[in-house]
Amino acid sequence: ILRNEVTGQVQMNTKLTGMPECKFGLNDKLVIEKETNSNRKPGVEIDDCTFHRCVRLGKFDADRTITFIPPDGEFELMRYRVTDNINLPFRIIP
């Protein structure tokens, strides 16, 4: 393999009442919380990402949690690109 790259986007379609705060966590946040010192797994290395204006960027910079109050209807929450150590950046937990 000479080069590998993953580009993706998170599309949302919200139909929520009120102004609820929603949160997404990257998979490496789950790894960090569950890891022990001897069992270190690589995290997700996102090369670049852009967020919808509803995302609280300060919260993402502090703890890599995507926190936002979604607008009604369809919108693109984020767009990202990964080139090294390609792991899935998201896992859906019901």
C-alpha positions in Angstrom: 0.0 0.0 0.0 1.5 3.3 -1.1 -1.1 5.6 0.5 -4.4 5.2 2.4 -6.9 7.8 3.4 -10.4 7.9 4.8 -12.6 10.9 4.4 -16.0 11.0 5.9 -18.8 13.1 7.3 -21.4 12.9 10.0 -24.9 13.8 8.7 -27.6 14.5 11.2 -31.4 14.7 10.8 -32.8 15.9 14.1 -36.4 16.1 15.1 -36.0 17.0 18.8 -38.2 19.3 20.8 -36.6 22.0 22.9 -32.9 22.6 22.9 -31.2 19.4 24.2 -27.5 19.2 24.4 -26.1 16.2 22.5 -22.7 14.6 22.8 -20.5 12.4 20.6 -17.2 10.9 21.7 -14.4 9.7 19.5 -13.5 6.1 19.9 -10.1 7.0 21.4 -12.0 8.7 24.3 -13.5 5.3 25.1 -10.1 3.7 24.8 -8.5 6.3 27.2 -11.2 5.7 29.8 -10.9 1.9 29.7 -7.1 1.5 29.2 -4.6 0.4 31.9 -1.0 1.6 31.9 0.2 -1.8 30.5 -2.5 -2.2 27.8 -2.2 1.0 25.7 -4.1 1.0 22.4 -3.6 3.6 19.6 -6.1 6.4 19.5 -7.8 8.0 16.6 -5.6 10.5 14.8 -7.8 12.8 12.8 -5.7 14.9 10.4 -8.3 17.6 9.9 -11.9 18.1 10.7 -14.5 20.9 10.3 -17.6 21.3 12.4 -21.0 22.8 12.0 -21.3 26.1 13.8 -23.5 24.5 16.5 -20.5 22.5 17.9 -18.8 23.9 21.0 -15.2 23.9 19.8 -13.8 24.7 23.2 -15.2 21.5 24.6 -13.8 19.5 21.7 -10.3 21.0 22.3 -10.5 20.2 26.0 -11.7 16.6 26.0 -12.4 15.6 22.4 -16.1 15.4 23.0 -18.3 16.8 20.3 -21.0 18.7 22.2 -23.7 20.6 20.4 -27.3 21.8 20.4 -28.6 20.6 17.1 -30.7 22.7 14.7 -33.9 21.2 13.4 -33.7 19.1 10.2 -30.8 17.8 8.2 -27.3 19.2 8.6 -23.7 18.1 8.4 -22.3 17.9 11.9 -18.7 17.4 10.9 -16.3 16.4 8.0 -13.0 14.6 8.7 -10.0 13.1 7.1 -7.7 10.3 8.5 -4.4 9.2 6.8 -2.4 7.4 9.5 -3.3 4.6 11.9 -6.7 4.2 10.3 -9.3 3.1 12.9 -13.0 3.8 12.9 -13.4 7.2 14.6 -16.9 6.5 15.8 -18.8 3.7 17.4 -22.6 3.8 17.9 -23.7 2.6 21.3 -27.5 2.3 21.7 
